[in-house]
Amino acid sequence: MFIDDFLDYLQYERSYSEHTLLAYRKDLSQFREYAEIHQEGVFSPSTIDKDLVRNWIVYLLDSGFSPTTVNRKLSSLKSFFKYLIKQNVLSSNPLRLLNGPKTKKGLPYFVKEKEMELLLDSDHFDEDFEGVRDRLILELFYDTGVRLSELTYLKDSDIDFGAMLVKVKGKRNKERLIPFAEGLKSLLQTYIALRNREIGIASPSLFVKKNGEPASTSTIYNIVKRNLKQIPALGKCSPHVLRHSFATSMLNNGAELNAVKEILGHSSLASTSVYTHTTFEELKKVYHAHPRAKKEGGSYGN
């Protein structure tokens, strides 16, 4: 009961996305099952303590979950207990000072500019409805840095062709405006005209399937994954890779960090700063190609 009430709170009062709600439900259900096994078949938040949660963390790690995934699950559980405090179900939070396993933060995957241009400008995409739609989806991710959920729920009314701005609704229901260039404007207009002619306007959603139904997050995710696989040696293929690629490309071409933060919709500059490390790694690779760097004692960086 408590978990369902918490999920309703996230959905109706905090406006969390369907994708996020599913993740919370999975994490909390997993913990409830573990607690029931170790508490004689009963799940009662008032009897949960640090030791039980620590043992759950060890169990997850032993089961093969990565520290990053375990920390996400722990974060879900902490949010749940904060909610119980707020609802006066509990008087204290047993997880307040509990830390998760340490993680080694790697640099985000991204697509190099030349590789992305080759993919988008090639004849890889068909000229039918699905081909035009799929290319636009990749272009929109790469040109604006929007999240998967933000792109999925775009409507025609969110596109301002006069001002050349797209309005997206991000985390915590916050809206922001992102500018776009002439090339993307042309692609958007071509797609909308083709969609209206061949599919009809059965939905206010910008992106639809051939049957006119709105394209789901999983549909769009698979479109991106399938097309990014055309790029050799790309370690990961997902919409978030294109978001990383957008940010990295912006910084590589002289954009201010604060400006990129606002476009991405980050609440903290620290979240955006990770891309400066990515650009620094690229600079080191370029330097290693310099003749002076190849000489003994001429290496730069570690």
C-alpha positions in Angstrom: 0.0 0.0 0.0 2.7 2.5 1.0 4.6 1.8 -2.3 1.5 2.4 -4.4 0.8 5.6 -2.5 4.4 6.8 -3.1 4.2 6.1 -6.8 0.9 8.0 -7.0 2.6 10.9 -5.3 5.5 10.9 -7.8 3.1 10.6 -10.7 0.4 13.2 -9.8 2.2 15.6 -7.6 5.8 15.5 -8.9 4.9 14.7 -12.5 7.5 12.0 -12.9 7.7 10.3 -16.3 6.3 6.8 -17.0 9.8 5.5 -17.5 11.0 6.9 -14.1 7.9 5.5 -12.3 8.6 2.0 -13.7 12.1 2.2 -12.4 11.0 3.2 -9.0 8.3 0.4 -8.9 10.9 -2.2 -9.9 13.5 -1.1 -7.3 11.0 -0.9 -4.5 9.3 -4.1 -5.3 12.7 -5.8 -5.4 13.5 -4.5 -1.9 10.0 -5.4 -0.6 10.5 -9.0 -1.7 13.9 -9.2 0.0 12.5 -7.7 3.2 9.6 -10.1 3.3 12.0 -13.1 3.0 14.0 -11.8 5.9 11.1 -10.6 8.0 8.8 -13.6 8.1 6.8 -12.6 5.1 5.9 -9.2 6.3 6.9 -5.9 4.8 6.7 -3.1 7.4 8.6 0.2 6.9 8.7 0.7 10.7 10.9 -2.4 11.1 13.4 -1.6 8.4 16.8 -0.7 9.7 20.3 0.0 8.3 21.5 -3.6 8.8 18.7 -5.0 6.6 19.4 -2.5 3.8 23.2 -3.0 4.0 22.6 -6.8 3.6 20.3 -6.0 0.6 23.1 -4.0 -0.9 25.6 -6.9 -0.4 23.0 -9.3 -1.9 22.6 -7.1 -5.0 26.4 -6.8 -5.5 26.8 -10.6 -5.1 24.0 -11.1 -7.7 26.0 -9.2 -10.3 24.5 -5.7 -10.1 27.0 -2.9 -10.8 27.7 -0.3 -8.0 26.0 2.3 -10.2 22.8 0.2 -10.4 22.9 -0.5 -6.7 23.2 3.2 -5.9 20.2 4.0 -8.1 18.1 1.4 -6.3 19.3 2.7 -2.9 18.3 6.2 -4.0 14.8 5.0 -4.9 14.6 3.5 -1.4 15.8 6.7 0.3 13.2 8.7 -1.6 10.5 6.3 -0.5 11.5 6.7 3.2 11.6 10.5 2.9 8.1 10.3 1.6 7.0 8.2 4.6 8.6 10.8 6.9 6.6 13.5 5.1 3.4 11.6 5.5 4.1 11.1 9.2 4.2 7.3 8.7 7.7 7.3 10.3 9.3 9.7 12.7 12.9 9.1 11.6 14.7 7.9 8.5 16.9 4.9 9.2 18.7 5.4 5.8 19.6 9.1 6.2 23.3 8.4 6.7 23.6 5.2 4.8 26.0 5.3 1.9 26.1 3.0 -1.2 29.0 1.3 -2.8 31.7 3.5 -4.4 31.6 3.8 -8.1 34.3 4.6 -10.7 32.9 7.3 -12.9 33.8 6.9 -16.5 33.6 9.5 -19.2 30.3 9.5 -21.2 30.2 7.9 -24.6 29.7 10.2 -27.5 29.8 10.2 -31.3 32.5 12.2 -33.0 31.2 15.1 -35.2 32.6 13.6 -38.5 31.0 10.2 -37.7 27.7 11.8 -37.0 27.8 13.9 -40.1 28.6 10.8 -42.2 25.6 8.9 -40.8 23.1 11.8 -41.1 24.2 12.8 -44.6 24.5 9.3 -46.0 21.9 7.4 -48.1 21.3 5.1 -45.1 17.9 6.5 -44.5 15.0 5.7 -46.9 12.9 8.6 -48.3 9.6 7.1 -47.1 7.7 8.1 -43.9 9.7 5.9 -41.5 13.1 6.9 -43.1 12.4 10.6 -42.8 11.0 10.2 -39.3 14.0 8.2 -38.1 16.5 10.6 -39.5 14.7 13.5 -37.9 14.7 11.7 -34.5 18.5 11.3 -34.6 19.0 14.9 -35.9 16.7 16.3 -33.2 18.6 14.5 -30.4 22.0 15.5 -31.8 21.0 19.1 -32.5 19.2 19.9 -29.3 20.5 17.5 -26.6 17.0 16.7 -25.4 16.3 13.6 -23.2 14.5 10.6 -24.5 11.3 11.4 -22.5 11.4 15.0 -23.7 11.5 14.1 -27.3 8.9 11.3 -27.0 6.3 13.7 -25.6 6.9 16.6 -28.1 3.8 18.0 -29.8 3.4 20.0 -33.0 2.5 23.0 -30.8 5.9 22.8 -29.1 7.7 23.8 -32.3 7.9 27.5 -33.0 9.1 27.8 -36.6 9.0 31.6 -36.5 11.3 32.0 -33.5 13.0 28.7 -34.4 12.6 27.3 -30.8 11.4 24.0 -29.5 9.7 23.9 -26.1 10.5 20.8 -24.0 9.2 19.7 -20.6 12.1 18.3 -18.5 12.5 16.8 -15.1 10.2 18.1 -12.3 7.9 19.4 -15.1 10.3 22.3 -15.8 10.0 23.8 -19.3 12.8 25.3 -21.3 13.3 26.6 -24.8 16.0 25.3 -27.1 17.0 27.1 -30.4 17.4 25.1 -33.6 19.0 25.9 -37.0 17.7 26.1 -40.5 18.7 22.6 -41.4 16.6 21.1 -38.6 13.7 23.5 -39.4 13.7 22.1 -43.0 13.7 18.5 -41.7 10.9 19.2 -39.3 8.7 20.8 -42.0 9.4 18.0 -44.4 8.5 15.3 -41.8 5.3 17.0 -40.7 4.1 17.5 -44.2 4.8 13.9 -45.1 3.2 12.6 -41.8 0.0 14.7 -42.4 -0.3 13.5 -46.0 0.4 9.8 -45.5 -0.6 9.1 -41.9 -3.1 11.8 -41.0 -3.2 13.8 -37.8 -4.6 11.1 -35.4 -2.6 12.4 -32.5 -1.2 15.7 -31.3 2.2 13.9 -30.8 5.0 15.0 -33.1 6.3 11.5 -33.6 4.0 8.7 -34.5 4.1 5.2 -35.9 2.8 4.1 -39.3 -0.6 3.3 -37.7 -0.9 6.9 -36.4 -0.4 6.0 -32.8 2.2 8.1 -30.8 5.7 6.6 -30.8 6.6 5.3 -27.4 9.9 5.8 -25.6 10.8 2.2 -26.4 10.1 2.7 -30.1 12.2 5.8 -30.3 15.0 4.2 -28.2 15.1 1.2 -30.6 15.2 3.6 -33.7 18.2 5.3 -32.2 20.0 2.1 -31.2 19.4 0.5 -34.6 20.9 3.5 -36.5 23.8 4.2 -34.2 25.0 0.6 -34.7 26.0 1.8 -38.2 28.9 3.7 -36.5 31.9 1.4 -36.1 33.4 0.9 -32.6 30.8 3.0 -30.8 30.7 1.4 -27.3 27.1 2.3 -26.6 24.1 3.1 -28.8 21.3 5.0 -27.1 19.6 8.4 -27.2 21.6 9.5 -24.2 24.8 9.0 -26.3 23.4 11.7 -28.6 22.8 14.0 -25.7 26.4 13.5 -24.6 27.5 14.1 -28.2 25.5 17.4 -28.4 27.1 18.7 -25.2 30.6 17.6 -26.2 30.3 19.1 -29.6 29.0 22.4 -28.2 32.0 22.7 -25.8 34.5 21.7 -28.5 33.2 24.5 -30.6 33.5 27.2 -28.0 30.2 27.3 -26.2 30.1 28.5 -22.6 29.6 25.9 -19.9 26.7 27.8 -18.4 24.9 28.1 -21.7 25.2 24.3 -22.3 23.9 23.7 -18.8 20.8 25.8 -19.5 20.1 24.0 -22.8 20.5 20.6 -21.3 18.3 21.5 -18.4 20.8 20.6 -15.7 20.0 21.8 -12.2 23.7 21.9 -11.3 26.8 23.0 -13.1 28.6 19.9 -11.8 26.4 17.7 -14.1 27.5 19.6 -17.1 31.2 19.8 -16.1 31.7 16.1 -16.9 31.7 17.1 -20.6 34.8 19.3 -20.1 36.7 16.1 -19.1 35.5 14.5 -22.3 36.8 17.4 -24.4 40.1 17.4 -22.4 40.6 13.7 -23.3 40.1 14.5 -26.9 42.7 17.3 -26.7 45.2 14.8 -25.2 44.6 12.4 -28.1 45.2 15.2 -30.6 48.4 16.2 -28.8 49.7 12.6 -28.9 49.6 12.8 -32.7 52.0 15.8 -32.6 55.6 14.8 -33.6 57.0 16.4 -30.3 54.7 14.2 -28.2 56.1 11.1 -29.8 59.6 11.9 -28.8 61.0 10.4 -25.6 59.8 12.5 -22.6 57.3 14.3 -24.8 54.1 12.7 -23.6 51.3 14.8 -22.3 49.0 13.8 -19.6 48.6 10.3 -18.0 
